[in-house]
Amino acid sequence: MPAPGTRTVDQVDLHHGVEVADPYRWLEDAISEETKAWVETQNEHTFGILRTLSGRDQWLDRLRTLWNYERFGIPTRVGANYLLSHNTGLQNQAVVLVATTPSSGPGESGVRVLLDPNTLSDDGTVALAGAGTSPDGRYLAYALASAGSDWQEWKVRDIATGDDLPDHIRWAKFTGASWNADSTGFAYSRYDAPDENTAYQQVNVHHKLYFHRLGTAQSDDVLLHATPDQPYWNIGGEFTEDGRWLVVSTHEGTDPRNRLFLKDLAAGTDAAVEPFLADGDASYEILGSDGATFWILTDKHAPNKRIVAVDRDRPAPEAWTTVLAEGDDAIQGASLFGDTFVVRLLHHARTVVRRVGTDGSDRGTLELPGIGTATGFAGRRDDPETFFAFTSYTFPTSICRLDNITGRTEVLRVPDVPFDPDAFQTTQVFATSKDGTRVPMFVTCRKGLDPTGDHRVYLYGYGGFDIPLTPGFSPAAIAWMEAGGIYVVANLRGGGEYGEAWHLAGTRTNKQNVFDDFIACAEWLVSEGWTRPGRIAIAGGSNGGLLVGACMTQRPDLYGAAVPEEGVLDMLRFSKFTIGWAWESDYGSVENEDEFKALLAYSPYHNLKSGTRYPATLITTSDHDDRVVPAHSYKFAAALQAAQHPDGPPTLIRVEVRAGHGAGKPVSKIVEEQADVFTFVNHALAGGFDGADSNGGLR
């Protein structure tokens, strides 16, 4: 089944004296009838091929079975009760429960449903996108997102009655809800209302911070802070627990460096928002305060971060008091309970949790269920307990409790997933990148698997925006390994595994380091005898989609299959849509000549060469993705289909409808998409697209 042809246009752009062709520019118009027809034709072609491949029903059945287990979210203490999310297994969205104990579940005494997003749409595409509880425990401010969009609508629910108040906020994005101390309202951030016809593509600028008072219309919300002279600053606001301060944080795009401002509420509601740590020279996160003293997590003069105490009236660094000095391991986050910080560190991409007093005293390291990832530890400073989730590649996400007084931990819930965890093992290994840098990766497979040089490998990566890839449970990974495959996660430069220095080594003109790291990981798997080039599939989403696109164009000989998911694939125009401009802190800008040259050198869309044999490729995207607009995937798919060697394997694009960048995607859509991916990849790695006999299903 030959790929559908895509018409081209004579579009040429000039950048720093360099002419760059963009023959598929017309596909950027997502609302045109021609683009919609192209998407429909491509989906028909894609699903027409996928239906011919053997094994999809087997993958789908096993994935549904593995996903069909009861799971709970991390409890939140609200007055005398707890809020927790719950999914029976294959529910499209998790349900929010109110419970009298953190270990209670559905059907037990004192447990009731507070919010069920599954009732808000027939197809499960309306999702809970954020929440904030009032200090008095009466109200839940919650955000809903439709079809996976980043746009949010906020409402307020009475926790005791389960009824919604009339409050309704629209056009919020990239925000939480921070309640004031007397629970009369909350701060949130939003943009001005866009043109609804282009809301999923329009550039997002002029973020603003507002205060919403309960019982009033959104039109009456009070503007707390705006930066009209800085349209690209994002703004967030948070009230301190003692009610004394409003903390305003601004940052430009995804740059981790930010600026802190303070509004002294003790001076009255008309008090000005004044600079505090506002040079924009480092990242600053306020962990807590006592009067005019703030405890701050920062990477100022500490790429791996440290905790310092800063006096409001003496904010210069020389006046700071160090509470926890920078160490060899990067600090990922911290929370303050009483006079003790709970600090999460990353040791070779694995979580270590320490307790440290506000006086700097060492109060011990938490006992975790194993080597993996711990997240959570939220709550108010006076809470006697906090909760966290723990997970690894073979340990399903479990809920744990930490006693903030004694420092003891206990496991509250371990999901019962229908697989044998003792049948698998995870090993951390290190590849050597092109410039000699050691790059860690986690290799998970069946115990006793020997390096035959022919195993199927699913190699996953990200490498960007200071985001670490740490061990986590995935039913999909279990299905892949049960079928005899090896699941590998690479920890690449650009991520947050080793602090800000590791992050910066994979940004802007250094971005090629990320691709070199990923290529080195694939080559290590070959050189160590685990696999061979035709048996490696590479996958990644968003920035990871860029990773896959760049590596498959640079080393098409190394991979048997490629799955760029919601990828940033046109590196010369990413800033033209929605929040894409914010990524220039990582990618650089075409306006700067040196960065333009670096972007052009690896941009997947611009580096396809006609007649090259590229690996079998399944591109995935969604029609409502307003983070990485689907035009990236559309244009790359059209260009790859045209460039592919006549005898090469297929290039398919799978466009999900009523879905976005991944957040809030219904479980049914997740399972179906994963079944399609594994069917396609397994067929490709077995040589099925080369005419060889292939069983695309489970072994």
Residue pairs with C-beta under 8 A, 6 or more apart in sequence:
1 45
1 48
1 49
1 650
3 45
3 641
3 644
3 650
3 651
4 38
4 41
4 42
4 45
4 641
5 642
6 24
6 27
6 38
6 638
6 641
6 642
7 26
8 23
8 24
9 23
9 24
9 25
9 26
10 23
11 21
11 22
11 23
11 25
12 19
12 20
12 21
12 22
13 19
13 20
13 22
13 572
14 20
15 572
15 590
15 596
15 600
16 593
16 596
16 597
18 596
18 600
20 572
20 600
20 606
22 570
22 572
22 573
22 635
23 639
24 634
24 635
24 638
24 639
25 635
26 32
26 34
26 35
27 35
27 38
27 631
27 634
27 635
27 638
28 573
28 577
28 629
28 631
28 634
28 635
29 35
30 200
30 201
30 623
30 629
30 630
30 631
31 197
31 198
35 634
38 634
39 623
39 634
39 655
42 637
42 652
42 653
42 655
43 653
43 654
43 655
45 652
46 618
46 652
46 653
46 654
47 654
49 650
49 652
50 56
50 652
50 676
50 679
50 680
53 679
53 680
53 683
53 688
53 696
54 683
54 694
54 695
54 696
54 697
55 679
55 682
55 683
55 695
55 696
55 697
55 698
56 675
56 676
56 679
56 696
56 697
57 697
58 697
58 698
59 479
59 674
59 675
59 678
59 679
59 682
59 697
59 698
60 671
60 672
60 675
62 479
62 482
62 698
63 475
63 476
63 479
63 671
63 674
63 675
63 678
64 90
64 671
65 418
66 417
66 418
66 419
66 475
66 476
66 478
66 479
67 89
67 90
67 475
67 667
67 670
67 671
68 89
68 90
68 418
69 89
69 396
69 415
69 416
69 417
69 418
70 86
70 87
70 88
70 89
70 105
70 415
70 416
71 86
71 87
71 89
71 94
71 396
71 397
71 415
72 84
72 85
72 86
72 105
72 399
72 413
73 84
73 85
73 86
73 94
73 389
73 399
74 84
74 375
74 376
74 378
74 387
74 388
74 389
74 399
75 82
75 83
75 84
75 99
75 102
75 387
75 399
76 82
76 83
76 84
76 133
76 378
76 379
76 387
77 102
77 379
77 380
77 383
77 385
78 98
78 133
78 137
78 140
78 159
79 136
79 137
79 138
80 100
80 137
81 98
81 99
81 100
81 137
81 159
82 98
82 99
82 100
82 101
82 102
82 104
83 96
83 97
83 98
83 99
83 114
83 131
83 133
83 140
83 159
84 96
84 97
84 99
84 102
85 94
85 95
85 96
85 97
85 128
86 94
86 95
86 96
86 97
86 105
86 106
87 93
87 94
87 95
87 667
88 106
90 667
90 668
90 671
91 118
91 667
92 118
92 123
92 124
92 125
92 666
92 667
92 668
93 116
93 117
93 118
93 124
93 126
93 127
93 128
93 664
93 666
93 667
94 117
94 128
95 113
95 115
95 116
95 117
95 118
96 113
96 114
96 115
96 116
96 128
96 131
96 140
96 142
97 104
97 105
97 106
97 111
97 112
97 113
97 114
98 111
98 112
98 113
98 114
98 159
99 105
99 108
99 110
99 111
100 109
100 110
100 111
101 110
102 385
102 387
102 399
102 401
102 412
103 412
103 413
104 110
104 111
105 111
112 162
113 162
114 140
114 157
114 159
114 162
115 128
115 140
115 142
115 157
117 124
117 126
117 127
117 128
117 144
118 124
120 126
120 144
121 146
123 658
123 666
124 666
124 667
124 668
124 669
125 146
125 147
125 148
125 658
125 659
125 664
125 666
126 144
126 145
126 146
126 147
126 664
127 144
127 145
127 148
127 663
127 664
127 665
127 666
128 142
128 143
128 144
128 664
129 143
129 144
129 145
129 152
129 663
129 664
130 142
130 143
130 152
130 154
130 175
130 176
130 177
131 140
131 141
131 142
131 143
131 177
132 140
132 141
132 142
132 176
132 177
132 178
132 179
132 186
133 139
133 140
133 141
133 159
133 179
134 140
134 141
134 179
134 183
134 186
135 179
135 181
135 182
135 183
135 241
135 380
136 182
136 183
137 159
138 158
138 159
138 160
138 183
139 156
139 157
139 158
139 159
139 165
139 179
139 183
139 214
140 156
140 157
140 159
141 154
141 155
141 156
141 177
141 179
141 186
141 188
142 154
142 155
142 156
142 157
143 152
143 153
143 154
143 172
143 175
143 177
144 152
144 153
144 154
144 155
145 151
145 152
145 153
145 660
145 663
145 664
146 153
147 624
147 658
147 659
147 660
148 622
148 624
148 625
148 658
148 659
148 660
148 661
148 662
148 663
148 664
148 665
149 200
149 624
149 626
149 660
150 173
150 174
150 578
150 579
150 626
150 627
150 660
150 661
150 663
151 171
151 172
151 173
151 199
151 626
152 172
152 173
152 175
153 168
153 169
153 170
153 172
154 167
154 168
154 169
154 172
154 177
154 188
154 212
155 164
155 165
155 167
155 168
155 169
156 164
156 165
156 167
156 214
157 163
157 164
157 165
158 164
158 165
165 214
165 215
166 215
167 212
167 214
167 215
167 216
168 218
169 188
169 190
169 212
169 218
169 221
170 190
170 193
170 218
171 190
171 191
171 192
171 193
171 194
172 188
172 189
172 190
173 189
173 190
173 191
173 204
173 207
174 189
174 207
174 234
174 236
174 579
175 188
175 189
175 190
175 236
176 188
176 236
176 238
177 186
177 187
177 188
178 186
178 187
178 188
178 237
178 238
178 239
179 185
179 186
179 239
180 186
180 187
180 211
180 239
180 243
181 239
181 241
181 242
181 243
182 243
184 213
184 214
185 211
185 212
185 213
185 214
186 211
186 212
187 209
187 210
187 211
187 212
187 224
187 237
187 238
187 239
187 246
188 209
188 210
188 212
188 237
189 207
189 208
189 209
189 210
189 234
189 235
189 236
189 237
190 207
190 208
190 210
191 204
191 205
191 206
191 207
191 208
192 206
192 208
194 202
195 202
199 626
200 578
200 624
200 625
200 626
200 629
201 577
201 578
201 626
201 629
202 577
202 578
203 576
203 577
203 578
203 580
203 581
204 578
204 579
205 231
205 232
205 581
206 226
206 228
206 231
207 233
207 234
207 235
208 223
208 225
208 226
208 235
209 223
209 224
209 225
209 226
209 235
209 236
209 237
209 248
210 221
210 222
210 223
210 224
211 221
211 222
211 224
212 218
212 221
213 220
213 221
213 222
224 237
224 246
224 248
224 263
224 273
225 235
225 237
225 248
225 250
225 261
225 273
226 235
227 233
227 235
227 250
230 250
230 252
232 252
232 253
232 581
232 582
233 250
233 251
233 252
234 250
234 251
234 252
234 253
234 582
235 248
235 249
235 250
236 248
236 249
236 250
237 246
237 247
237 248
237 249
238 246
238 247
238 249
238 286
239 245
239 246
239 247
239 265
240 246
240 247
240 286
240 288
240 289
241 288
241 289
241 380
241 381
242 289
243 265
244 264
244 265
244 266
244 289
244 291
245 262
245 263
245 264
245 265
245 289
246 262
246 263
246 265
246 273
247 260
247 261
247 262
247 286
248 260
248 261
248 262
248 263
248 273
249 258
249 259
249 260
249 261
249 284
250 258
250 259
250 261
251 257
251 258
251 259
252 280
252 582
252 585
253 579
253 581
253 582
253 583
253 584
253 585
254 465
254 582
254 583
254 585
254 586
255 585
256 283
256 299
256 466
256 500
256 503
257 280
257 281
257 282
257 283
258 280
258 283
258 284
259 275
259 277
259 278
259 279
259 280
259 284
260 275
260 276
260 277
260 278
260 284
260 286
261 273
261 274
261 275
261 276
261 278
262 273
262 274
262 276
262 312
263 271
263 272
263 273
263 274
264 271
264 274
265 271
276 312
276 315
277 284
277 296
277 310
277 315
281 300
282 298
282 299
282 300
282 301
283 297
283 298
283 299
283 305
283 500
284 296
284 297
284 298
284 300
285 296
285 297
285 298
286 294
286 295
286 296
287 295
287 296
287 297
287 307
287 334
287 335
287 336
287 341
288 294
288 295
288 336
288 381
289 295
292 311
292 312
292 313
293 309
293 310
293 311
293 312
294 309
294 310
294 311
294 312
295 307
295 308
295 309
295 310
295 323
295 336
295 341
295 358
296 307
296 308
296 309
296 310
297 305
297 306
297 307
297 331
297 333
297 334
298 305
298 306
298 307
298 308
299 305
299 306
299 499
299 500
300 317
301 317
302 325
302 326
303 326
303 330
303 499
303 500
303 501
304 326
304 327
304 328
304 329
304 330
304 331
304 498
304 499
304 500
305 326
305 330
305 331
305 499
305 500
306 322
306 323
306 324
306 325
306 326
306 331
307 322
307 323
307 324
307 331
307 334
307 341
307 343
307 356
308 320
308 321
308 322
308 323
309 320
309 321
309 323
309 358
310 319
310 320
311 319
322 360
323 341
323 356
323 358
323 359
323 360
324 331
324 341
324 343
324 356
324 360
327 345
329 345
329 346
329 347
329 352
330 345
330 346
330 496
330 497
330 498
330 499
330 500
330 502
331 343
331 344
331 345
332 344
332 345
332 346
332 351
332 468
332 496
333 343
333 344
333 377
334 341
334 342
334 343
334 344
335 341
335 342
335 377
335 378
335 379
335 386
336 342
336 358
336 381
337 379
337 381
337 382
337 383
337 386
337 404
338 381
338 382
338 404
338 405
339 357
339 358
339 359
340 355
340 356
340 357
340 358
340 363
340 404
341 355
341 356
341 357
341 358
342 353
342 354
342 355
342 366
342 377
342 386
342 402
342 404
343 353
343 354
343 355
343 356
344 351
344 352
344 353
344 374
344 375
344 377
345 351
345 352
345 353
345 354
346 352
346 468
346 470
346 496
346 497
346 498
348 428
348 440
348 497
349 428
349 440
349 442
349 468
349 469
349 470
349 471
349 491
349 497
350 371
350 372
350 373
350 428
350 470
350 471
351 368
351 372
351 373
351 374
351 470
352 365
353 365
353 366
353 368
353 374
353 377
354 362
354 363
354 364
354 365
354 366
355 362
355 363
355 364
355 365
355 366
355 407
356 362
356 363
357 363
363 407
364 407
366 374
366 402
366 407
366 409
367 409
368 374
368 390
368 409
369 390
369 395
369 398
369 400
369 411
370 390
370 392
370 395
371 392
371 426
371 471
372 390
372 391
372 392
372 393
372 395
372 470
372 471
372 472
373 390
373 391
373 392
373 470
373 471
373 472
374 388
374 389
374 390
374 400
375 388
375 389
376 386
376 387
376 388
376 389
377 386
377 387
377 388
377 402
378 386
378 387
379 385
379 386
379 387
383 404
384 403
384 404
384 405
385 401
385 402
385 403
385 404
386 401
386 402
386 404
387 399
387 400
387 401
387 402
387 412
388 399
388 400
388 402
389 397
389 398
389 399
389 400
390 397
390 398
390 400
390 411
391 397
391 398
391 471
391 472
391 473
392 426
392 471
392 472
392 473
393 424
393 426
393 442
393 444
393 471
393 472
393 473
393 474
393 477
393 487
393 489
394 421
394 424
394 425
394 426
394 444
394 473
394 478
395 421
395 473
396 414
396 415
396 417
396 473
397 415
397 472
397 473
398 411
398 412
398 413
398 414
398 415
399 411
399 412
399 413
400 409
400 410
400 411
400 412
401 409
401 410
401 412
402 408
402 409
403 409
417 473
417 475
417 478
419 478
419 482
422 447
423 446
423 447
424 444
424 445
424 446
424 447
424 478
424 481
425 444
425 445
425 446
425 447
426 442
426 443
426 444
426 471
427 442
427 443
427 444
428 440
428 441
428 442
428 443
429 440
429 441
429 443
429 524
429 528
430 438
430 439
430 440
430 441
431 438
431 439
431 441
431 490
431 517
431 520
431 521
431 523
431 524
432 438
432 439
432 520
432 524
433 439
433 493
433 513
433 516
433 517
433 520
434 516
434 519
434 520
435 513
435 516
437 493
437 505
437 513
437 517
439 490
439 491
439 492
439 493
439 517
439 520
439 521
440 490
440 491
440 497
441 488
441 489
441 490
441 491
441 521
441 524
442 471
442 488
442 489
442 491
443 486
443 487
443 488
443 525
443 530
444 477
444 481
444 486
444 487
444 488
445 455
445 481
445 485
445 486
445 487
446 481
446 482
446 484
449 455
449 486
451 528
451 529
451 530
452 529
453 529
453 530
453 531
453 532
454 531
454 532
454 535
455 484
455 485
455 486
455 530
455 531
455 535
456 484
456 485
456 486
456 531
456 535
456 537
456 682
456 685
456 686
457 485
457 486
457 488
457 522
457 525
457 530
457 531
457 535
457 536
457 537
458 477
458 480
458 485
458 486
458 487
458 488
458 537
458 539
458 681
459 488
459 490
459 518
459 521
459 522
459 525
459 536
459 537
459 538
459 539
460 469
460 487
460 488
460 489
460 490
460 538
460 539
460 540
460 544
461 469
461 489
461 490
461 492
461 518
461 521
461 538
461 540
461 544
461 547
461 548
462 469
462 492
462 494
462 495
462 540
462 541
462 542
462 543
462 544
462 547
463 490
463 492
463 493
463 494
463 495
463 506
463 514
463 517
463 518
463 543
463 544
463 547
464 494
464 495
464 506
464 507
464 514
464 543
464 544
464 546
464 547
464 586
465 494
465 495
465 503
465 543
465 583
465 586
466 495
466 496
466 500
466 503
467 495
467 496
467 543
468 491
468 495
468 496
468 497
469 489
469 490
469 491
469 495
469 497
470 497
471 489
476 674
476 678
477 487
479 678
479 698
480 487
480 678
481 487
482 698
483 682
483 697
483 698
483 699
484 699
486 525
486 530
486 531
488 521
488 525
490 517
490 518
490 521
491 497
492 506
492 514
492 517
492 518
492 521
492 547
493 502
493 503
493 505
493 506
493 510
493 513
493 514
493 517
494 502
494 503
494 505
494 506
494 507
494 511
494 513
494 514
494 543
494 586
495 502
495 503
495 506
496 502
496 503
504 510
505 513
506 513
506 514
506 517
507 585
507 586
507 587
507 588
508 586
508 587
508 588
508 595
508 598
509 588
509 594
509 595
509 598
511 586
511 587
511 588
511 598
511 602
512 598
512 601
512 602
514 547
515 547
515 550
515 551
515 554
515 602
518 538
518 547
518 551
519 551
519 554
519 555
519 558
522 533
522 536
522 538
522 551
522 555
522 558
522 559
523 558
525 531
525 536
526 532
526 533
526 536
533 557
533 558
533 559
533 560
534 560
534 685
534 687
535 560
535 685
536 558
536 559
536 560
536 561
536 685
537 559
537 560
537 561
537 562
537 563
537 681
537 684
537 685
538 547
538 548
538 551
538 552
538 559
538 561
538 562
538 563
539 548
539 562
539 563
539 564
539 565
539 677
540 546
540 547
540 548
540 563
540 564
540 565
540 567
541 565
541 566
541 567
541 662
542 565
542 566
542 567
542 568
542 627
542 628
542 661
542 662
543 568
543 586
544 565
544 567
545 564
545 565
545 566
545 567
545 568
545 569
545 628
545 632
545 633
546 564
546 567
546 568
546 569
546 571
546 604
548 562
548 563
548 564
548 565
548 567
549 562
549 564
549 567
549 569
549 604
549 605
549 636
550 602
550 603
550 604
550 607
551 558
551 559
551 562
552 559
552 562
552 564
552 604
552 614
552 615
552 617
553 602
553 604
553 607
553 608
553 609
553 614
554 602
554 607
556 612
556 613
556 614
556 615
559 615
560 615
560 616
560 684
560 685
561 615
561 616
561 617
561 618
561 680
561 681
561 684
561 685
562 614
562 615
562 616
562 617
562 618
563 617
563 618
563 619
563 620
563 677
563 680
563 681
564 604
564 617
564 619
564 620
564 633
564 636
565 619
565 620
565 621
566 620
566 621
566 622
566 625
566 627
566 628
566 633
566 661
566 662
567 604
567 619
567 621
567 628
567 632
567 633
567 636
568 574
568 580
568 583
568 587
568 628
568 632
569 603
569 604
569 605
569 632
569 633
569 635
569 636
570 603
570 604
570 605
570 606
570 631
570 632
570 635
570 636
571 587
571 599
571 600
571 602
571 603
571 604
571 605
571 606
572 590
572 596
572 599
572 600
572 603
572 606
574 580
574 583
574 587
574 628
574 632
575 581
575 583
575 584
575 589
575 590
577 629
577 631
578 626
578 627
578 629
579 627
580 628
580 629
587 595
587 599
588 595
588 596
588 598
588 599
589 595
589 596
590 596
590 599
600 606
601 607
604 636
605 632
605 635
605 636
605 639
608 614
608 639
608 640
608 643
609 643
610 642
610 643
611 643
611 645
611 646
612 643
612 644
612 645
612 648
613 644
613 645
613 647
613 648
614 640
614 643
614 644
614 645
614 648
614 649
614 651
615 649
615 684
616 649
616 650
616 651
616 680
616 681
616 683
616 684
616 689
617 640
617 649
617 650
617 651
617 652
618 652
618 653
618 654
618 676
618 677
618 680
618 681
619 633
619 636
619 637
619 640
619 651
619 652
619 653
619 654
620 633
620 653
620 654
620 656
620 673
620 677
621 628
621 630
621 632
621 633
621 634
621 653
621 654
621 655
621 656
622 630
622 655
622 656
622 657
622 659
622 660
622 661
623 630
623 655
623 656
623 657
623 658
623 659
624 658
624 659
624 660
625 659
625 660
625 661
626 660
626 661
627 660
627 661
628 661
630 655
633 653
633 655
634 653
637 651
637 652
637 653
640 651
641 651
644 650
644 651
649 684
649 689
649 690
650 689
652 680
654 673
654 676
656 665
656 669
656 673
659 665
659 666
659 669
679 696
679 697
680 696
682 694
682 696
682 697
683 689
683 694
683 696
686 692
686 693
686 694
686 695
686 696
687 694
688 694
688 696
